[in-house]
Amino acid sequence: MPEILIMGAGAAGLMAALFAGRAGARVTVLERNEKPGKKIYITGKGHCNCTNDCEREDFLREVPRNPRFLYSALSGFTPQDLMGLLESAGCPVEVQRGRRVFPRSMKASDVTAALVSLCRQAGVRFRMNARAAELRTEAGDPRRVRGIVLEDGQELEADRVLLATGGLSYPATGSTGDGYRLARQAGHTVTALLPSLIGLESGETWPASLQGLSLRNVRVTLRSGKKVLYTELGEMLFTHFGFSGPLILEASCHLPEGWPGAAEIALELDLKPGLTPEQLDARLRRDLEAGGRKQLRNVLPGLMPASLAELFPALCGLPEDLPCNQVTGAQRAALGRALKGLALPVRERRPMAEAVVTRGGIPVREVNPGTMESRLVRGLYFAGELLDVDAHTGGYNLQIAFSTGALAGKSAAGE
């Protein structure tokens, strides 16, 4: 019965504790907060989109970086396994639009309560308000873990140590980078840490005037020069700082690491993805002819929300009071180009504290994908957001935490 210390009582840590406990290990979870699962409570705006009911290959397509690293973890603990586990613990779930899975109660607290209850049934011990200061290795063998030293100086010995402390996103929940610091003590490197699934700040003022406007069934495309980095249909939102919403959050996953910098990045909005340029031009002809002497901005609400229509002529370089019957062929073409590819000026990502997940972390080459054990230090395991793996919105990131946690817990227990 190995003695296992797990740092972090979030999604990855709780699942690791459960599987290690069920395998017969003596498990203690150390959590710096006053209660477990603090970050789970705020996921999905408190509703907890806990996974996505899809098959493995579909899942991996939603992981922009290092998807194949997750093959064993997702094979060993699937989204369907998670759904069954929660159901068995008295937390029924339901599948909603986009295959997103939520607790039927729509309360994230029910997911946390179910996992904590299962852990306690498996004999897992919890120690709250405990923060690690140092990772200890064997005196004569720095490639073998020995335990943890807490901030108060107390040393806890263990056969295995599992780091599941989360990344840097939502630091108020306790994700302040402790795991990266402990991993570096063991000789691991940490890749550049960036906010991901994050809103984007505009380089101009006009988007702020549309604050609160949500656009549905539009296409957002992210380009680096002529290369398309991301393109997808869906929903986006104008905010006081620029742009947000599902499409923008996903696009942020694909921004180059060195941006903003030398790379030329362009974000384009197609307001009419269901129409070809030729079909759109025919529609514009009809609308302009029907508009007669009306000002262009008073006719454009037939193609877009009124608040955007008010600004649209100026965004196309046209006079705000231009009558429809005076629009030239060149001006109509400019309208068509903007409707199919409106430039969204982007200056910077929003701060890390607002990110849904952290991009970067422990390089996957330094971790065994079949066990989640460090390739550098025996007995040291990783799970969840600490790893250099992140995904799109839709429950994928929580499932990564659950699957890597389950694999790390089983492996640490010797299964």
KOLPADO-356729 format. One record per residue (C-alpha): residue in three letters; x, y, z negated. Coordinates in Angstrom, 3 decimals. Example, Ala and Ser with C-alpha at 12.3 -4.5 7.8 and 13.67 -1.06 7.14 Angstrom:
residues 2
(ALA (12.300 -4.500 -7.800)) (SER (13.670 -1.060 -7.140)) 
***
This chain:
residues 415
(MET (0.000 0.000 0.000)) (PRO (2.016 2.984 1.207)) (GLU (1.687 6.326 -0.582)) (ILE (0.617 8.971 1.955)) (LEU (0.509 12.734 1.498)) (ILE (-1.628 14.623 4.001)) (MET (-1.155 18.366 4.280)) (GLY (-4.419 20.020 5.281)) (ALA (-8.080 19.112 4.748)) (GLY (-9.367 20.309 8.099)) (ALA (-10.755 18.173 10.911)) (ALA (-7.459 16.373 11.614)) (GLY (-6.521 15.941 7.956)) (LEU (-9.906 14.606 6.871)) (MET (-10.012 12.085 9.699)) (ALA (-6.427 11.002 9.030)) (ALA (-7.254 10.558 5.341)) (LEU (-10.339 8.507 6.126)) (PHE (-8.562 6.087 8.447)) (ALA (-5.511 5.766 6.218)) (GLY (-7.713 5.159 3.179)) (ARG (-9.787 2.550 4.971)) (ALA (-6.548 0.799 5.954)) (GLY (-5.654 0.407 2.287)) (ALA (-3.151 3.220 1.768)) (ARG (-3.068 5.416 -1.319)) (VAL (-3.935 8.796 0.141)) (THR (-3.716 12.269 -1.361)) (VAL (-4.853 15.282 0.651)) (LEU (-3.260 18.601 -0.292)) (GLU (-5.263 21.666 0.708)) (ARG (-4.283 25.280 0.090)) (ASN (-7.917 26.449 0.007)) (GLU (-10.444 25.920 -2.776)) (LYS (-12.483 23.451 -0.691)) (PRO (-11.922 21.121 2.272)) (GLY (-12.978 21.810 5.842)) (LYS (-12.963 25.594 5.641)) (LYS (-12.257 26.022 9.362)) (ILE (-14.919 23.455 10.294)) (TYR (-17.504 25.676 8.584)) (ILE (-16.998 28.487 11.105)) (THR (-16.717 26.438 14.312)) (GLY (-19.447 26.945 16.865)) (LYS (-20.644 30.024 14.946)) (GLY (-21.370 27.804 11.980)) (HIS (-23.172 25.141 14.019)) (CYS (-20.088 22.970 14.704)) (ASN (-19.784 21.803 18.293)) (CYS (-17.923 18.759 17.013)) (THR (-17.238 16.903 20.270)) (ASN (-18.280 16.424 23.886)) (ASP (-20.163 13.298 24.960)) (CYS (-18.000 12.436 27.960)) (GLU (-15.675 9.674 29.104)) (ARG (-11.913 9.823 28.594)) (GLU (-10.916 10.895 32.109)) (ASP (-13.523 13.672 32.132)) (PHE (-12.239 14.747 28.724)) (LEU (-8.621 14.897 29.852)) (ARG (-9.560 17.151 32.770)) (GLU (-10.573 19.750 30.177)) (VAL (-7.082 19.759 28.611)) (PRO (-4.794 22.192 30.494)) (ARG (-1.542 21.180 28.770)) (ASN (-0.137 17.714 28.084)) (PRO (-3.396 15.803 28.572)) (ARG (-1.747 12.382 29.035)) (PHE (-0.235 12.641 25.575)) (LEU (-3.762 12.131 24.235)) (TYR (-4.440 8.896 26.108)) (SER (-3.863 6.540 23.152)) (ALA (-5.531 8.803 20.609)) (LEU (-8.689 9.215 22.705)) (SER (-8.759 5.515 23.534)) (GLY (-8.582 4.615 19.854)) (PHE (-11.200 7.085 18.645)) (THR (-13.605 8.325 21.308)) (PRO (-16.273 11.034 21.182)) (GLN (-18.829 8.245 20.969)) (ASP (-16.951 6.765 17.985)) (LEU (-17.148 10.137 16.233)) (MET (-20.864 10.411 16.923)) (GLY (-21.423 6.946 15.482)) (LEU (-19.290 7.718 12.441)) (LEU (-21.247 10.866 11.615)) (GLU (-24.567 9.089 12.145)) (SER (-23.471 6.309 9.783)) (ALA (-22.615 8.916 7.148)) (GLY (-26.091 10.446 7.242)) (CYS (-25.251 13.296 9.612)) (PRO (-27.330 12.690 12.773)) (VAL (-26.097 14.434 15.916)) (GLU (-27.625 15.545 19.193)) (VAL (-26.245 16.213 22.663)) (GLN (-27.045 19.612 24.115)) (ARG (-26.311 21.496 27.347)) (GLY (-22.875 20.771 28.805)) (ARG (-22.714 17.477 26.837)) (ARG (-21.851 19.486 23.720)) (VAL (-22.520 17.555 20.528)) (PHE (-23.833 19.246 17.361)) (PRO (-25.167 18.026 14.023)) (ARG (-28.935 17.848 14.363)) (SER (-29.249 20.257 11.449)) (MET (-27.011 22.745 13.328)) (LYS (-25.081 23.154 10.055)) (ALA (-21.305 22.750 10.200)) (SER (-21.353 22.114 6.452)) (ASP (-23.110 18.798 7.082)) (VAL (-20.178 17.569 9.184)) (THR (-17.686 18.512 6.481)) (ALA (-19.819 16.958 3.747)) (ALA (-20.111 13.700 5.700)) (LEU (-16.360 13.440 6.256)) (VAL (-15.489 14.283 2.657)) (SER (-18.014 11.732 1.405)) (LEU (-16.535 9.032 3.648)) (CYS (-13.037 9.919 2.462)) (ARG (-14.033 9.626 -1.199)) (GLN (-15.651 6.254 -0.496)) (ALA (-12.304 5.171 0.998)) (GLY (-10.503 6.170 -2.197)) (VAL (-8.938 9.388 -0.890)) (ARG (-7.882 11.891 -3.544)) (PHE (-8.089 15.640 -2.962)) (ARG (-5.941 18.305 -4.521)) (MET (-7.140 21.832 -3.826)) (ASN (-5.186 25.108 -4.075)) (ALA (-1.970 23.239 -3.307)) (ARG (0.500 24.725 -0.835)) (ALA (3.714 23.067 0.318)) (ALA (6.967 24.993 0.111)) (GLU (9.345 22.349 1.392)) (LEU (9.450 19.008 3.181)) (ARG (11.863 16.595 1.506)) (THR (13.861 13.885 3.255)) (GLU (16.001 11.113 1.771)) (ALA (19.253 12.422 0.301)) (GLY (21.313 9.857 2.164)) (ASP (19.131 9.726 5.230)) (PRO (17.741 13.026 6.564)) (ARG (15.900 11.041 9.213)) (ARG (13.542 9.565 6.604)) (VAL (10.815 11.554 4.832)) (ARG (10.631 11.458 1.020)) (GLY (7.857 13.830 0.046)) (ILE (6.748 17.415 -0.470)) (VAL (7.761 20.200 -2.840)) (LEU (4.872 22.480 -3.804)) (GLU (5.068 26.233 -4.288)) (ASP (5.082 25.802 -8.055)) (GLY (8.197 23.629 -7.761)) (GLN (6.473 20.301 -8.370)) (GLU (7.858 17.500 -6.214)) (LEU (5.487 14.851 -4.876)) (GLU (7.064 11.675 -3.556)) (ALA (5.510 9.649 -0.779)) (ASP (6.296 6.919 1.720)) (ARG (4.707 8.936 4.525)) (VAL (3.860 12.609 5.045)) (LEU (1.249 13.704 7.563)) (LEU (1.085 17.349 8.644)) (ALA (-2.378 18.527 9.691)) (THR (-2.236 22.157 8.618)) (GLY (-3.694 23.718 11.771)) (GLY (-2.177 26.465 13.898)) (LEU (-2.256 30.250 13.520)) (SER (-5.817 30.989 14.622)) (TYR (-8.303 32.163 11.980)) (PRO (-5.656 32.722 9.281)) (ALA (-8.393 33.507 6.737)) (THR (-9.185 29.775 6.745)) (GLY (-5.630 28.922 5.705)) (SER (-4.066 28.481 9.144)) (THR (-0.958 30.570 8.580)) (GLY (1.716 28.410 10.189)) (ASP (2.841 26.308 7.200)) (GLY (3.033 23.184 9.339)) (TYR (5.397 24.777 11.829)) (ARG (7.688 25.856 9.009)) (LEU (7.735 22.350 7.501)) (ALA (8.314 20.762 10.925)) (ARG (11.302 23.032 11.541)) (GLN (12.750 21.921 8.208)) (ALA (12.678 18.382 9.591)) (GLY (14.558 19.432 12.719)) (HIS (11.599 19.842 15.050)) (THR (11.313 22.700 17.502)) (VAL (8.173 24.764 18.029)) (THR (7.151 26.094 21.437)) (ALA (5.898 29.654 21.921)) (LEU (2.709 30.184 19.899)) (LEU (-0.015 32.107 21.726)) (PRO (-3.708 32.776 21.179)) (SER (-5.929 30.615 23.361)) (LEU (-9.667 30.636 23.990)) (ILE (-9.451 34.351 23.382)) (GLY (-11.071 37.520 24.698)) (LEU (-9.136 39.765 27.075)) (GLU (-8.616 43.497 26.703)) (SER (-9.383 45.688 29.681)) (GLY (-6.875 48.054 31.186)) (GLU (-9.665 50.555 31.976)) (THR (-12.502 52.189 30.063)) (TRP (-15.519 51.302 32.211)) (PRO (-16.028 47.739 30.871)) (ALA (-16.589 49.121 27.341)) (SER (-19.605 51.091 28.617)) (LEU (-21.214 47.731 29.430)) (GLN (-20.690 46.364 25.916)) (GLY (-23.148 43.555 25.174)) (LEU (-23.958 42.826 28.836)) (SER (-23.919 39.088 29.543)) (LEU (-23.646 37.812 33.114)) (ARG (-24.861 34.292 33.865)) (ASN (-24.279 32.106 36.905)) (VAL (-21.241 34.065 38.037)) (ARG (-17.781 32.864 39.050)) (VAL (-14.581 34.048 37.407)) (THR (-11.246 33.441 39.149)) (LEU (-7.785 33.951 37.663)) (ARG (-4.946 34.430 40.150)) (SER (-1.197 34.777 39.982)) (GLY (-0.365 36.298 43.354)) (LYS (-2.044 33.992 45.876)) (LYS (-2.144 31.042 43.467)) (VAL (-5.474 30.291 41.806)) (LEU (-4.834 29.450 38.134)) (TYR (-8.492 29.002 37.183)) (THR (-11.903 29.317 38.796)) (GLU (-15.269 28.308 37.365)) (LEU (-18.988 29.099 37.365)) (GLY (-20.716 30.110 34.171)) (GLU (-21.240 33.000 31.791)) (MET (-19.143 35.988 30.729)) (LEU (-19.654 38.943 28.417)) (PHE (-18.606 42.607 28.412)) (THR (-17.373 43.822 25.017)) (HIS (-16.023 46.953 23.366)) (PHE (-12.480 45.795 24.182)) (GLY (-13.094 44.305 27.611)) (PHE (-14.202 40.771 28.394)) (SER (-15.263 37.627 26.549)) (GLY (-17.741 34.770 26.884)) (PRO (-17.175 31.125 27.923)) (LEU (-15.568 31.823 31.312)) (ILE (-13.143 34.395 29.937)) (LEU (-12.173 32.199 26.986)) (GLU (-11.394 29.315 29.317)) (ALA (-9.512 31.543 31.745)) (SER (-7.310 32.681 28.856)) (CYS (-6.038 29.091 28.495)) (HIS (-4.453 29.392 31.931)) (LEU (-2.608 32.691 31.546)) (PRO (1.151 32.284 32.091)) (GLU (3.249 32.053 28.941)) (GLY (5.258 35.175 29.827)) (TRP (2.205 37.357 30.468)) (PRO (1.941 40.297 30.217)) (GLY (5.225 40.673 31.997)) (ALA (6.618 40.270 35.480)) (ALA (3.792 38.001 36.672)) (GLU (1.044 39.749 38.649)) (ILE (-2.229 38.502 37.173)) (ALA (-5.642 39.273 38.669)) (LEU (-9.068 38.429 37.281)) (GLU (-11.943 38.512 39.785)) (LEU (-15.691 38.320 39.307)) (ASP (-18.015 36.894 41.971)) (LEU (-21.506 38.191 41.153)) (LYS (-23.147 36.187 43.927)) (PRO (-21.374 32.799 44.074)) (GLY (-24.398 31.170 45.733)) (LEU (-24.156 33.383 48.811)) (THR (-21.527 33.333 51.555)) (PRO (-20.107 36.737 52.578)) (GLU (-22.265 36.575 55.709)) (GLN (-25.436 35.780 53.754)) (LEU (-24.657 38.541 51.283)) (ASP (-24.107 41.067 54.068)) (ALA (-27.507 40.172 55.558)) (ARG (-29.080 40.648 52.115)) (LEU (-27.398 44.040 51.740)) (ARG (-28.655 45.134 55.169)) (ARG (-32.232 44.279 54.191)) (ASP (-32.012 45.976 50.798)) (LEU (-30.446 49.139 52.224)) (GLU (-33.018 49.399 54.979)) (ALA (-35.830 48.943 52.462)) (GLY (-34.213 51.514 50.146)) (GLY (-34.440 54.359 52.641)) (ARG (-33.656 57.659 50.879)) (LYS (-33.279 56.075 47.442)) (GLN (-29.883 56.387 45.850)) (LEU (-27.780 53.245 46.172)) (ARG (-27.476 52.771 42.403)) (ASN (-31.283 52.594 42.163)) (VAL (-31.470 49.754 44.681)) (LEU (-28.547 47.670 43.415)) (PRO (-30.500 46.365 40.343)) (GLY (-31.976 43.883 42.785)) (LEU (-28.522 42.295 42.916)) (MET (-27.221 42.846 39.366)) (PRO (-28.197 44.163 35.902)) (ALA (-29.185 47.840 35.891)) (SER (-26.326 48.944 33.623)) (LEU (-23.759 47.487 36.008)) (ALA (-25.638 48.830 39.047)) (GLU (-25.283 52.345 37.615)) (LEU (-21.483 52.025 37.735)) (PHE (-21.121 49.868 40.796)) (PRO (-20.925 52.482 43.579)) (ALA (-18.021 54.239 41.803)) (LEU (-16.271 50.860 41.314)) (CYS (-16.495 50.444 45.101)) (GLY (-15.140 53.949 45.731)) (LEU (-18.548 55.266 46.864)) (PRO (-20.407 58.434 45.783)) (GLU (-22.732 57.831 42.832)) (ASP (-25.661 59.576 44.531)) (LEU (-25.172 57.992 47.997)) (PRO (-28.593 57.425 49.695)) (CYS (-29.170 53.948 51.083)) (ASN (-29.909 55.223 54.579)) (GLN (-26.485 56.909 54.728)) (VAL (-24.401 53.851 53.834)) (THR (-21.993 53.131 56.700)) (GLY (-20.898 49.713 57.890)) (ALA (-17.527 50.165 56.195)) (GLN (-19.210 51.155 52.939)) (ARG (-21.538 48.166 53.116)) (ALA (-18.498 45.942 53.626)) (ALA (-16.889 47.493 50.535)) (LEU (-20.020 46.656 48.538)) (GLY (-19.901 43.079 49.793)) (ARG (-16.238 42.663 48.882)) (ALA (-16.856 43.980 45.364)) (LEU (-19.890 41.745 44.859)) (LYS (-17.787 38.707 45.815)) (GLY (-14.576 39.788 44.092)) (LEU (-14.907 42.624 41.590)) (ALA (-11.513 43.297 39.993)) (LEU (-11.558 42.978 36.205)) (PRO (-8.576 44.996 34.949)) (VAL (-6.830 43.061 32.173)) (ARG (-4.129 44.449 29.897)) (GLU (-3.578 41.900 27.135)) (ARG (-4.976 39.017 25.109)) (ARG (-6.822 39.801 21.891)) (PRO (-4.914 39.141 18.629)) (MET (-4.140 35.637 17.388)) (ALA (-6.477 36.113 14.408)) (GLU (-9.425 36.103 16.864)) (ALA (-8.313 33.035 18.833)) (VAL (-10.352 29.847 18.695)) (VAL (-7.177 27.739 18.913)) (THR (-3.411 28.142 19.009)) (ARG (-1.574 27.369 22.222)) (GLY (1.857 25.806 21.734)) (GLY (3.281 23.966 18.752)) (ILE (5.271 20.776 18.172)) (PRO (6.503 19.627 21.617)) (VAL (4.832 16.363 22.582)) (ARG (8.212 14.911 23.615)) (GLU (9.163 14.970 19.917)) (VAL (6.128 12.892 18.867)) (ASN (5.279 9.260 19.659)) (PRO (1.901 9.395 21.486)) (GLY (1.058 5.836 20.415)) (THR (1.372 6.571 16.679)) (MET (1.660 10.371 16.198)) (GLU (4.897 9.727 14.295)) (SER (7.841 12.075 14.644)) (ARG (10.587 10.814 16.931)) (LEU (13.094 12.654 14.730)) (VAL (12.116 11.727 11.161)) (ARG (10.683 8.354 10.121)) (GLY (7.532 8.534 8.067)) (LEU (6.559 12.008 9.284)) (TYR (3.325 12.286 11.276)) (PHE (1.461 15.105 13.030)) (ALA (-2.191 15.643 13.951)) (GLY (-4.445 18.345 15.315)) (GLU (-3.665 21.915 16.281)) (LEU (-0.001 21.705 15.239)) (LEU (0.665 19.743 18.421)) (ASP (1.291 21.468 21.746)) (VAL (-2.097 20.386 23.114)) (ASP (-5.189 22.541 23.528)) (ALA (-8.369 22.358 25.565)) (HIS (-11.306 24.306 26.961)) (THR (-14.447 25.138 24.996)) (GLY (-17.140 22.511 24.554)) (GLY (-16.074 20.446 21.533)) (TYR (-12.826 19.196 23.059)) (ASN (-10.445 20.801 20.565)) (LEU (-12.229 19.386 17.530)) (GLN (-12.261 15.944 19.137)) (ILE (-8.503 16.236 19.731)) (ALA (-8.114 16.941 16.022)) (PHE (-10.323 13.990 15.088)) (SER (-8.669 11.553 17.516)) (THR (-5.054 12.466 16.718)) (GLY (-5.958 12.438 13.024)) (ALA (-7.480 8.978 13.242)) (LEU (-4.435 7.608 15.089)) (ALA (-1.961 9.273 12.734)) (GLY (-3.822 8.020 9.665)) (LYS (-3.998 4.423 10.897)) (SER (-0.354 4.503 11.957)) (ALA (0.868 5.992 8.670)) (ALA (-1.002 3.280 6.781)) (GLY (0.826 0.643 8.795)) (GLU (-2.003 -0.628 10.987)) 
***
